[in-house]
């Protein structure tokens, strides 16, 4: 008997397996054992170590490049236009050694004042005076004085921050000022320069004159090693700066506005005349060489006499203003006829030598020293005829405490009326802290006309 015929569909499986067609390029991933935590940690350490090595190598290369640049800059001037180096001594020597005279463009200059700056403050009372060629100096009455006049007058005088004016009764002034001459503001002249906005008076109708306080200069919180001194903190002497050339501290200086520094002319002798080599480091207790502000002007007093150290003052202008704060703040310029009392106690600061023929201090130093009268300092047993009207002396005739090399150009300051005033600039002396050879300082009060004119006339 023939078996029954089964339909073809009934002998096919319900879920037939599809034939596998190999695809080119596809491979099955081999099965591997998962990484243990120890292996993962080891790999992470290797990555971190590699990154650290790269960072350290980059740091070494950057540091090496910095010091190589400092070394090159200390020896050579680079002529960008002609792409060549010349010895640094040939820069600012009066000869064009680069094409286009590039090496003679960025140099210090000198400035001589033949005019009278027309606005000043007088005596410790800060009495405002104005000048014109005919009548000369006159004290400004408080008659018709307005807030805008305060702003205008202080702007003419330099660093201004929250300026304010007060009235001082004429009968309380020092004798030379009591009798005038006087002048008063003309109505409707709030934006006119103060010295051009006045009309002369025989007496002040108000019976008082204007006293100005233009800024917060010289104001610090209270808390001496210059030779015989002690450690200091920059927050207590925030106007102190370090003038550095080729990464080395060369002189001190004093901020008198966010952009201007007063220092000594003798800091720029020899091959120190090229501006790009200088940096001004501010706001530091511990002296450092990294960073610092660039300089676009160095101006010497044209009357500076290297043989006599007379008129030993210079000004530096920063390429951009510093940010005023706790560790960076200008010192006040003194008023004319400040009237320092006999043996006034003053302070000198700097990073100079701790002893004669010593080395620069790594941390800021301060010392308190008394004013020495002009007659005593100019006596034959001290400095004799070497002392001029542009100098003041401070220190101890017995020796022991003094400014020294490296302090040059730095501040000698005096505290009065809740502010520190820059009365002197470290200039010269015989040795350091020797008996009967005290420090000699440039007399800032005698240089006020030059200082204010330089700031006004410098483009």
C-alpha positions as CSV (number, residue, x, y, z in Angstrom):
1,X,0.0,0.0,0.0
2,X,1.5,3.3,-0.9
3,X,1.9,5.7,1.9
4,X,-0.3,8.7,1.9
5,X,1.1,11.7,0.2
6,X,1.9,14.5,2.6
7,X,1.7,18.0,1.3
8,X,5.0,19.8,0.9
9,X,4.2,22.6,3.3
10,X,3.6,20.2,6.2
11,X,7.2,18.9,6.3
12,X,8.9,22.4,6.6
13,X,9.9,23.4,10.2
14,X,7.9,26.1,11.8
15,X,11.0,28.2,12.5
16,X,13.5,27.5,9.8
17,X,17.1,28.6,10.4
18,X,18.1,31.2,7.8
19,X,21.4,30.6,6.1
20,X,24.3,32.8,7.4
21,X,25.8,34.8,4.7
22,X,29.3,36.0,5.6
23,X,29.7,39.8,5.4
24,X,33.1,41.1,4.4
25,X,34.9,43.2,7.0
26,X,32.9,42.1,10.0
27,X,34.7,40.0,12.6
28,X,33.5,38.6,15.8
29,X,35.1,40.4,18.8
30,X,37.2,37.9,20.7
31,X,36.0,37.4,24.2
32,X,38.4,38.9,26.9
33,X,38.3,38.8,30.6
34,X,37.2,42.2,32.2
35,X,40.0,44.4,33.6
36,X,40.6,44.1,37.3
37,X,40.4,47.3,39.6
38,X,44.2,46.9,40.1
39,X,44.8,47.1,36.3
40,X,42.5,50.1,35.9
41,X,44.3,52.0,38.7
42,X,47.7,51.1,37.2
43,X,46.6,52.5,33.8
44,X,45.3,55.7,35.5
45,X,48.6,56.2,37.3
46,X,50.5,55.8,34.0
47,X,48.3,58.6,32.4
48,X,48.7,60.9,35.4
49,X,52.5,60.3,35.4
50,X,52.7,61.0,31.7
51,X,50.8,64.3,32.1
52,X,53.0,65.3,35.1
53,X,56.2,64.6,33.1
54,X,54.9,66.7,30.2
55,X,53.9,69.6,32.5
56,X,57.3,69.5,34.3
57,X,59.2,69.4,30.9
58,X,57.1,72.3,29.6
59,X,57.8,74.2,32.9
60,X,61.5,73.6,32.5
61,X,61.5,74.8,28.9
62,X,59.5,77.9,29.8
63,X,61.7,78.7,32.7
64,X,64.9,78.1,30.6
65,X,63.5,80.3,27.8
66,X,62.7,83.1,30.4
67,X,66.2,83.1,31.8
68,X,67.8,82.9,28.4
69,X,65.7,85.9,27.3
70,X,66.8,87.8,30.4
71,X,70.4,87.0,29.7
72,X,70.2,88.1,26.1
73,X,68.2,91.3,27.1
74,X,70.9,92.1,29.6
75,X,73.7,92.0,27.0
76,X,72.0,92.9,23.7
77,X,69.4,95.2,22.1
78,X,67.3,93.5,19.3
79,X,66.8,95.6,16.2
80,X,63.4,94.5,14.9
81,X,63.5,96.4,11.6
82,X,66.9,94.9,10.6
83,X,66.6,91.7,12.6
84,X,69.9,91.8,14.4
85,X,71.4,92.2,17.9
86,X,73.6,95.0,18.9
87,X,75.5,95.3,22.3
88,X,73.2,97.0,24.9
89,X,75.8,99.7,25.4
90,X,75.2,100.9,21.9
91,X,71.5,101.5,22.6
92,X,70.7,105.1,23.5
93,X,74.3,106.3,22.9
94,X,73.4,109.0,20.4
95,X,74.3,106.9,17.3
96,X,71.9,105.1,15.1
97,X,73.1,101.5,15.2
98,X,69.8,100.0,14.0
99,X,68.2,100.9,10.7
100,X,65.9,103.9,11.2
101,X,67.6,104.7,14.5
102,X,65.3,102.2,16.3
103,X,67.9,101.9,19.2
104,X,67.6,105.6,19.9
105,X,63.8,105.9,20.0
106,X,63.1,104.2,23.3
107,X,65.4,106.1,25.6
108,X,65.2,108.2,28.7
109,X,65.1,111.9,28.3
110,X,65.7,115.0,30.4
111,X,63.5,117.9,31.2
112,X,64.2,121.4,32.3
113,X,61.5,123.7,33.8
114,X,61.6,127.4,33.0
115,X,58.0,128.1,34.0
116,X,56.1,128.1,37.3
117,X,53.4,125.5,37.7
118,X,50.3,127.7,38.5
119,X,48.7,125.7,41.3
120,X,50.0,124.6,44.7
121,X,49.1,123.8,48.3
122,X,50.8,125.8,51.0
123,X,51.9,124.8,54.5
124,X,50.6,121.9,56.5
125,X,47.2,123.5,56.3
126,X,47.1,122.7,52.6
127,X,46.0,126.2,51.6
128,X,45.3,126.5,47.9
129,X,47.3,129.1,46.0
130,X,47.3,130.1,42.3
131,X,50.0,131.9,40.3
132,X,50.1,134.4,37.5
133,X,53.2,136.3,36.3
134,X,52.1,139.8,37.5
135,X,50.6,139.4,40.9
136,X,52.5,136.1,41.8
137,X,51.1,133.7,44.3
138,X,47.7,134.4,45.9
139,X,45.7,132.3,48.4
140,X,42.2,131.4,47.1
141,X,39.3,132.7,49.2
142,X,36.3,130.4,49.9
143,X,34.0,133.1,48.4
144,X,31.7,131.5,45.7
145,X,33.7,128.3,45.9
146,X,31.8,125.2,44.5
147,X,32.3,121.4,44.5
148,X,33.3,121.6,40.8
149,X,36.1,123.9,41.6
150,X,37.5,121.3,44.1
151,X,37.4,118.7,41.3
152,X,39.1,121.0,38.8
153,X,41.9,122.2,41.2
154,X,42.7,118.6,42.4
155,X,42.8,117.3,38.9
156,X,45.5,120.0,38.1
157,X,47.5,118.8,41.1
158,X,47.6,115.1,40.1
159,X,46.3,112.0,41.8
160,X,42.6,112.5,42.7
161,X,40.3,110.3,44.7
162,X,37.2,111.7,46.5
163,X,38.6,115.2,46.7
164,X,37.2,117.5,49.3
165,X,37.7,121.1,50.3
166,X,37.3,122.9,53.7
167,X,37.4,126.6,54.7
168,X,40.2,127.8,56.9
169,X,39.8,131.2,58.7
170,X,42.4,133.7,57.6
171,X,43.1,134.7,61.2
172,X,44.3,131.1,61.9
173,X,46.8,131.1,59.0
174,X,50.6,131.3,59.6
175,X,51.8,134.9,59.6
176,X,53.1,135.2,56.0
177,X,49.7,134.1,54.7
178,X,47.4,136.2,56.9
179,X,48.0,139.4,55.0
180,X,47.4,138.0,51.5
181,X,47.5,138.6,48.7
182,X,44.2,136.9,48.0
183,X,42.0,136.0,45.0
184,X,38.6,134.6,44.5
185,X,36.6,132.5,42.0
186,X,34.7,134.3,39.3
187,X,31.0,133.1,39.0
188,X,30.4,130.7,36.1
189,X,33.9,129.3,35.9
190,X,33.4,125.8,37.2
191,X,35.2,124.2,34.3
192,X,38.0,126.8,33.8
193,X,41.5,125.9,35.2
194,X,41.6,127.3,38.7
195,X,44.5,129.7,38.0
196,X,42.5,131.2,35.1
197,X,39.2,131.4,37.0
198,X,40.0,133.9,39.7
199,X,39.9,137.7,40.3
200,X,42.2,139.4,42.8
201,X,40.8,140.6,46.2
202,X,42.4,142.7,48.9
203,X,40.5,140.6,51.5
204,X,38.3,137.5,51.5
205,X,34.6,138.5,52.0
206,X,34.0,135.2,53.7
207,X,37.0,135.7,56.0
208,X,38.4,132.3,55.0
209,X,40.5,130.5,52.3
210,X,40.3,127.1,50.7
211,X,42.2,124.1,52.0
212,X,42.3,121.0,49.7
213,X,42.5,117.3,50.4
214,X,42.7,115.7,46.9
215,X,43.0,111.9,47.5
216,X,43.6,109.0,49.9
217,X,47.3,109.1,49.2
218,X,49.6,108.2,52.1
219,X,46.8,106.5,54.1
220,X,47.6,103.0,55.4
221,X,46.8,100.8,58.4
222,X,49.3,100.9,61.2
223,X,51.2,98.1,62.4
224,X,62.5,99.1,61.0
225,X,66.1,96.1,57.5
226,X,67.6,99.1,56.0
227,X,70.9,99.2,58.0
228,X,69.9,98.9,61.7
229,X,66.2,98.6,60.7
230,X,63.7,95.8,60.8
231,X,61.3,93.8,58.5
232,X,58.4,95.7,57.0
233,X,55.2,94.8,55.1
234,X,54.2,96.3,51.8
235,X,50.7,97.0,53.1
236,X,52.2,99.6,55.5
237,X,54.4,101.2,52.8
238,X,52.3,100.5,49.6
239,X,54.0,103.3,47.5
240,X,57.3,101.5,47.7
241,X,58.3,99.9,44.3
242,X,61.3,98.0,43.0
243,X,62.9,99.3,39.8
244,X,64.4,96.3,38.0
245,X,66.7,96.0,35.0
246,X,67.3,92.6,33.4
247,X,65.4,90.9,36.2
248,X,67.6,92.4,38.9
249,X,66.6,94.9,41.6
250,X,68.5,98.1,40.8
251,X,66.8,101.0,42.8
252,X,63.7,101.8,44.8
253,X,61.0,104.3,43.9
254,X,57.7,105.8,45.1
255,X,54.3,105.8,43.5
256,X,52.9,109.3,43.5
257,X,49.9,108.4,41.2
258,X,48.7,105.2,39.6
259,X,51.0,105.9,36.7
260,X,53.9,108.0,37.9
261,X,57.0,107.1,40.1
262,X,59.6,109.3,41.6
263,X,63.1,108.0,42.0
264,X,66.7,109.2,41.8
265,X,68.4,110.4,38.6
266,X,71.6,108.5,39.4
267,X,69.8,105.2,39.0
268,X,70.1,105.7,35.2
269,X,73.8,106.2,34.6
270,X,75.9,104.1,32.2
271,X,74.0,101.6,30.1
272,X,70.7,102.0,31.9
273,X,69.0,104.4,29.5
274,X,67.0,102.0,27.3
275,X,63.3,101.9,28.4
276,X,62.4,98.3,27.4
277,X,64.9,96.9,29.9
278,X,63.1,98.3,32.9
279,X,60.3,96.8,34.9
280,X,58.6,98.3,38.0
281,X,57.5,95.7,40.5
282,X,54.9,96.9,43.0
283,X,52.8,95.4,45.8
284,X,55.3,92.9,47.2
285,X,57.0,92.6,50.5
286,X,59.4,89.9,49.3
287,X,61.3,91.1,46.3
288,X,60.7,89.1,43.1
289,X,61.6,89.4,39.5
290,X,58.6,87.9,37.6
291,X,56.0,90.2,36.3
292,X,56.1,94.0,36.9
293,X,54.9,97.0,34.9
294,X,56.4,98.2,31.6
295,X,57.7,101.7,31.4
296,X,57.1,104.2,28.5
297,X,58.9,107.3,30.0
298,X,62.0,107.9,32.1
299,X,62.6,111.7,32.6
300,X,65.6,113.1,34.4
301,X,65.9,116.5,35.9
302,X,68.0,118.4,33.3
303,X,69.8,120.1,36.1
304,X,71.1,116.8,37.5
305,X,74.8,117.2,38.3
306,X,76.4,113.7,38.8
307,X,79.6,115.2,40.2
308,X,77.7,116.9,43.1
309,X,74.6,114.7,43.2
310,X,72.6,117.9,42.9
311,X,69.0,117.8,41.5
312,X,69.2,114.0,41.9
313,X,65.6,113.2,40.9
314,X,63.8,111.4,38.0
315,X,60.3,110.3,37.1
316,X,59.1,107.1,35.5
317,X,55.8,106.7,33.8
318,X,54.2,103.3,33.6
319,X,52.8,102.1,30.3
320,X,49.5,101.6,32.0
321,X,48.2,102.6,35.5
322,X,48.5,100.2,38.4
323,X,45.3,99.2,40.2
324,X,45.2,101.0,43.5
325,X,44.6,98.7,46.5
326,X,45.9,97.7,50.0
327,X,49.4,96.9,48.8
328,X,49.6,99.5,46.0
329,X,48.8,103.1,46.8
330,X,50.4,106.5,46.1
331,X,52.2,108.5,48.7
332,X,51.3,112.2,49.1
333,X,53.6,114.9,47.8
334,X,54.3,117.5,50.5
335,X,52.8,121.0,50.4
336,X,55.1,123.9,49.8
337,X,56.5,125.3,53.1
338,X,55.7,122.0,54.8
339,X,57.6,123.1,57.9
340,X,59.2,119.8,59.1
341,X,59.9,120.2,62.8
342,X,63.4,120.0,64.1
343,X,64.6,116.4,64.5
344,X,61.3,115.2,62.9
345,X,61.1,111.4,63.0
346,X,60.9,110.0,59.5
347,X,60.9,106.6,57.9
348,X,63.0,105.2,55.1
349,X,62.2,101.9,53.3
350,X,63.8,99.6,50.7
351,X,65.4,96.3,49.8
352,X,69.0,97.7,49.9
353,X,72.1,96.2,51.6
354,X,71.7,95.2,55.2
355,X,75.3,96.3,55.8
356,X,78.0,98.2,53.9
357,X,79.5,95.9,51.2
358,X,76.7,93.5,51.9
359,X,73.9,92.2,49.7
360,X,70.3,93.1,48.8
361,X,67.7,92.1,51.3
362,X,65.0,89.6,50.1
363,X,62.3,91.3,52.2
364,X,61.3,94.9,52.5
365,X,63.1,96.8,55.4
366,X,62.2,100.0,57.3
367,X,64.0,102.3,59.7
368,X,63.0,105.4,61.7
369,X,65.5,108.2,61.5
370,X,65.5,111.9,62.6
371,X,65.9,114.9,60.4
372,X,69.3,116.6,60.7
373,X,69.3,120.4,60.5
374,X,70.9,121.9,57.4
375,X,73.5,123.9,59.4
376,X,74.7,120.8,61.2
377,X,74.8,118.6,58.1
378,X,76.6,121.3,56.1
379,X,79.2,121.8,58.9
380,X,82.9,121.1,58.1
381,X,82.9,117.9,60.2
382,X,80.0,116.3,58.4
383,X,79.5,117.2,54.6
384,X,80.4,120.8,54.4
385,X,79.6,122.7,51.1
386,X,78.5,119.4,49.5
387,X,75.0,120.1,50.8
388,X,72.8,122.2,48.5
389,X,69.3,123.6,48.8
390,X,68.0,120.5,46.9
391,X,69.2,118.1,49.7
392,X,68.1,117.2,53.2
393,X,69.9,115.0,55.7
394,X,68.5,112.4,58.0
395,X,70.0,109.8,60.3
396,X,72.1,109.5,63.4
397,X,75.5,111.3,63.6
398,X,76.6,108.4,65.8
399,X,75.9,106.0,62.9
400,X,74.2,102.6,63.1
401,X,71.0,103.2,61.1
402,X,71.0,104.3,57.5
403,X,69.9,103.6,53.9
404,X,72.4,101.8,51.8
405,X,73.2,100.6,48.2
406,X,70.0,99.3,46.6
407,X,67.8,101.8,48.6
408,X,68.7,104.5,46.1
409,X,65.6,106.3,44.7
410,X,63.4,105.0,47.5
411,X,61.2,107.0,49.8
412,X,61.9,109.1,52.9
413,X,58.5,109.8,54.3
414,X,57.0,111.9,57.2
415,X,53.6,111.4,58.8
416,X,51.4,114.5,59.3
417,X,47.6,115.2,59.1
418,X,46.8,111.5,58.9
419,X,48.9,111.0,55.8
420,X,52.4,110.0,54.8
421,X,54.2,112.6,52.7
422,X,57.2,112.0,50.4
423,X,59.8,114.5,51.8
424,X,63.0,112.9,50.4
425,X,64.5,110.5,47.8
426,X,67.4,108.3,48.8
427,X,70.4,110.0,47.0
428,X,73.9,109.6,48.5
429,X,76.1,109.3,51.5
430,X,79.6,108.2,52.4
431,X,79.4,104.5,53.2
432,X,76.4,103.1,55.1
433,X,75.6,104.0,58.8
434,X,79.1,105.5,59.4
435,X,79.7,108.0,62.2
436,X,79.1,111.6,61.1
437,X,78.2,110.5,57.6
438,X,74.3,110.3,57.6
439,X,72.2,109.7,54.5
440,X,71.5,112.6,52.1
441,X,68.2,112.8,50.3
442,X,66.8,114.8,47.4
443,X,64.6,117.5,48.8
444,X,61.2,116.8,47.2
445,X,59.7,120.1,48.4
446,X,62.3,122.0,46.3
447,X,61.4,119.8,43.3
448,X,57.6,120.2,43.4
449,X,57.5,122.7,40.5
450,X,59.5,120.3,38.3
451,X,57.5,117.2,39.3
452,X,54.1,118.8,38.6
453,X,55.2,120.3,35.3
454,X,56.7,117.0,34.1
455,X,53.3,115.2,34.7
456,X,51.4,118.0,33.0
457,X,53.7,118.3,29.9
458,X,54.4,114.6,29.2
459,X,52.2,113.4,26.3
